[in-house]
């Protein structure tokens, strides 16, 4: 493990985020552990791209002077794998909320799934979920959504570099997507459902890469904590 001086100079840690943890939970846990292990009074720690609590996978944690490169790291393309469930919708577009409506899926074929895929390649307009941290009138959208307030989200430009859809476990579709910063995979799942004249939500999500950084290179959070000097 790195010395106190090396950590202060700046390091980037690759962490495989556990399920149900927020990205800030990981940041706070690592900051506390590093301060305790090395005697820092203050230590800058930040992450380069939020993962939702229901997602797992690669989280880049910048420490010390490396936090100055967070914006650059956040701008890198990202790759995700996961599952989309066809035939129902949820207000959060994922498993956080209960099913609010069910839809027929009998008309959906492998050919129709292959046909809609092309609609989502390249630069597209995407509307973020209302259950997101985007601020509306000075308040996070998900806070307003949970209070039952009506929210209108504006579309934004995102870029889908590649997308594969595997329907062998229909009505669950397994996918892999490479995309630009700011892409909401929950919205992508929801929009794929609409494009198939049905409904859909994100069943599971894992981030496998950020730029050239791979989740296979990442430490489990427990491994990172165990590697620190014990006071």
N, C-alpha and C positions, 0 to 999 in steps of 0.2 A: 504493500500500500504506500501511497505517497506521503512524504514528510509534510510538516506544517508549512514550511517555506514553499514547497511545490504546490500545495493546495492554494495558498494565498496568491501565488503567481498566476494561477488559473488552470483548471482542469475541466475536462468534459467526460461525464460518466454516462454510459449507456445502461439504462435500467429497463427491465421487462416489467411494466406496470401490472400490479395484481388487480384482479377483478374486484369491483366495488370501491376501490380507492379512487379519490380524485387526484388529479395531477398535483394540486397544491398540498394534499396529504403527503405525497411522496417528497415534495420539496421541503415541507416542514419537518418531516421525520429525518431526512438526510441532514438538514441544517443543524438540527438539535444534536444529532449523533456526532457530526463533525466538530461542532463547537465543544462538546463534552470530551471527545477523544483527544483533541489537540489544544484545548484551552483558549479557543478564540472567544473574545468578548463580542465581536461582531463578525459576521461572515455573509457575503452576498451569495445567494443561491437562487437560481431560477430555471425554468424549463422552456424548451423551444418548441412549443406546440401542444395544446391541450388535448388530452384523451378523456372522453366521457367516463364516468364511473363504471358503466356497463361494458366498456371496452378494455382490452388488454393489449400488451405489446410495447413497442419501442417508445421510450421516453428519453429525450436528451436532457440531461441535467448539467447545467453550467455552474461552475463554482469559482469564487474569487474573481480575478480579472477576466476570466473567460466569459463572464456574463455580458461583457461588451459585444460579444459576437452573436448574441441571441437573435437579434433581428435578421442577421444573415442566415443563420441556421433555420429560422422559421420560414424563410423564403424558398427552401428546397422542396422539390416534388416529394410526394409521399405515396407509399403503396400499402394497400389494405387487403385483407382477406376476410371472409365472413359468410353469413347466411341471410337471405331475404325470405320472409314467409309471405306467400301469395294467398289472397282470399280474405284478408281482414286489414283494418287500419287501427292505429292507436294514436291519440292526440300528440304524443311525444315523438311519433315515428319510430319508436323502439320499445323495448320491454319495460320501460319505466312506468308507463300508464297502462290501464286495462283496455281491452278491445272495445271500440265504440261502434264499429259497423263491420258486417261481414258481406262478402261479395262472391259471385260465382267464378269458378275457375275452369269449368268444363270446356270452355271455348279456347283455352290457351294451349298452344302446341309448341313443340320444339322449334318449328319454323317461325311462329309468331314471336317467340322469345329472341331468336336470332335476328329477326327483322327489326325489332325495336332497339336492339343494341346500338345500331348505327346512329340513332337519334341522339345518343349521349356521348358521342366521340367528338373531340375537338373542343372549341370554345362554346359554352352553352350559358344560357341564363338560368340561374338557380335561385329559388326562394328558400332562405334558411328556415328551419323549424321554429315555431313560436317557443318551444322549450329549448332555448339557447341563451347564451350569456350576452348576446348582442343587446346594447342599451337602446331603449325606446323611451323618449321623454325623461332621460336621466335615470331610468330604472331598468334592471336586467329583464329581458323578455320573459325568461322562465318564471321570474317572481310574479309578474303580472298574469301569466298563463295559469299558474297554480292558484291564483286568487280569483280565477274565473273571468278576468277582464278580456275584452276583445282586442286583439292586436293584429295590425296589418304589417307584414314583413315585405320589404322591397327586394326585388330580384337583383342579383349581382352576377357579374361575369366570373366564371371559373373555367378551368380547362381539364378535360379528361383525356389523358394521353393514351391509355389502353383500358379495355374492359373485357373480362371473360365471364360468361354466365353458363353454369352447368346445372341442368334441370333433371339429372338422373334420380334425385330424391324429391321430385315434385310432390306437393306444392312448395317445398323448400328449394330455393335456388342457391347454390354455392357460387361465390364470385371472387374475383381478384380485380382490383382497380388501382391504376396509377394516376395521380391527379395533382393539381396545383394547390398551393396554399389557399385556405379559405373554403375548400370544398367540404360540404356536409354530406357524409355517406348516408345518414338517415334520410335526408332529402332525396338523394339519388334513389334509395330503395322505394320511397313513397312515390316518386315520379315514374319509376319503372312500372309500378303497379297501375298507375293511371294510364300509362301508355299502352298497357295490355288490357284496357277496359275492365279493370278489376281494382283491387286494393292491395297494398303491401306494407310491411314494416320491417325494420332491421331486427333480425333475431340474434345475431352475434357479430362482433367486430374485433379484429386484431390488426394492429399496425405492424407491418413486417419490415418496412424500411423508411428512412428519411435520407434523401440524397444517396450517398454511398454507404451510409451506416445501416447495418442489418441487425435485426432482432436476435439472430443467432450469436452475435458478438456481445449481447447484453447480459448483465448480471441480474439474477433475482435480487429483490430488495433485501431478503434475509442474508444472501451471500455478501452483499456490500456491507451490511451492518456487522456481520461476523468478521470481516476483514480489518475492521478498525481497531486501533490499540485500545485495550481495556484499561480504564482508569481505576 
